[in-house]
Amino acid sequence: MGKLNVSLLRYLTQEDFRVLTAVEMGMKNHEIVPLNLIASIADLKHGGCHKVLRQLEKHKLLRFEHGRNSGYRLTFTGYDYLALKALASRDTINSFGKQIGVGKESDVYIVVGKDKEYALKIHRLGRICFRKLKEKRDYLGKRRSASWIYLSRLSATKEYAFMKALYDIGYPVPTPIDYNRHCVIMDLVDGTPLCQCHNVADPAQLYDELMNLIVLLGSYGLIHCDFNEFNIILDENEHPIIIDFPQMISIHHENAKWYFERDIECIRTFFSRRFKFESELYPKFSDIRKERSLDEEINASGFTKELENNFNELMEGIDLNDDDNDNVSDSHSEDDSSLDRSEKFNSDNDNEYVNEDSKIINKDENQSSTSTPNETQPNIQTRKVETDEEISEPEQVTASANDSSAQDHSQLTRQQIRKKVQRKLHKHNAKANHKKKESNKSTKSKRANYLAMKHDPF
């Protein structure tokens, strides 16, 4: 796609934008939006929706698709106009300038708003040079397919969220201003990309500063995944400013170590090739010490919704003492008997633990009675178990045992807490899946009986 021509933007009427918005809303559930659906969503006062559609198609803001299901779909130019119109209505931008950059995923333009120049980054996913994005990024989530326009919007939303969070904690990034749909507006950095710099005053100092920025980003729970000379801008004092964030992942991602090492190797290779500077000192993935959890706050790739729910439940209050004694069943069979057997096995194990504890307590009491006969014995209470045996148990727990258990739980790391919550949820999900399968079976059997009765001639 060539340069964005915005000269038509000033001549579009409110009805034109109403029809464009109707097509955009229809594309949420339709790859090609039918004419009657567009007309019903736009709901123009005096009709004329077909005329507006033909004009928009003429200016390549919409495209008509022939075939079995004919209709219209939104083009990237039409989507650009919707985003620019929204940003202009907020007084974020007032004029549109020249193009200053182009990449495999986006175009960058200069815009002016409130007597100040900004950089406008328009995400354009789906170009020929980068069609494997659906395999390399997890934008789709559980969805099987989505339009490139929708993926571009997701990419812009993630980039603005990362940039805003990093800017608020003082990380060297451009100042985020605003975003809408697939457009992100940020401060225009007065500097030079590192890929265009052939000489620097102190390569060693710049190398050390870049390595520290990678480790600092890891301490926030994030990995850049594209930390190279094309995404680093040097300001007037040769201090780096980092750009391009939609591909960032969490340090809990399964490939986090590989991406971290790749970022380190990119910087080392560039300094060796461009500045003839080589250093044996470089950080490793094991050097990361997590201090903040931006990956949890922004839901970075690798930090799943399940982990987020785990931490939310943990904050609401989860009894960790119960988790220590839970025996989680790994059975995923479809029979209720398997769940009953697992529960019976857990209860039998609990009975054995109680019997062993009672034996140890009785042994301690006999020793204490032989050594100090004048001492009073602790109060004993009895309870019944499934085997109808009387088991003695101390009524009170000593303070030392309480202190030791409290110290154990206070020393639990975040990873250990995660594992405890995951085990608990794993057991809950196994039962939920079993109930779901049983309901599906009953539905299929009812359907089969209905069809059999329907086709029965008698």
Protein Blocks (a to p, Z undefined) as FASTA:
>chain_A
ZZddfklmmmpcfklmmmmmmmmmmmmmpmbdcfklmmmmnopakgomlmmmmmmmmnop
accdedjbgcddddfklmmmmmmmmmmmnomafbdcddfbdcfkbccddddeehiacddd
dddehifklmmlmmmpcklmmafbdcfklmmmmmmmmmmmmmmmmmmnopacdddfbdeh
jaccddddddddfklpcbdfblmlmmmmmmmmmmmmmmnopafklacfklcccdfkopac
dehjklpccfkbfklmmmmmmmmmmmmmmmmmmnopacfbdcdfklpccfbdfklmnopg
hiafklmmmmmmmmnopafklmmmpccdfbfcfbfklmmmmmmmmmmmmmmmmmmmmmmm
mmmmmmmmmmmmmbccddddddddfkopacdddfbdcfklmmmmmmmmmmpcfklmmmmm
mmmmmmmmmmmmmmmmmmmmmmmmmmmmmmmmmmpmZZ
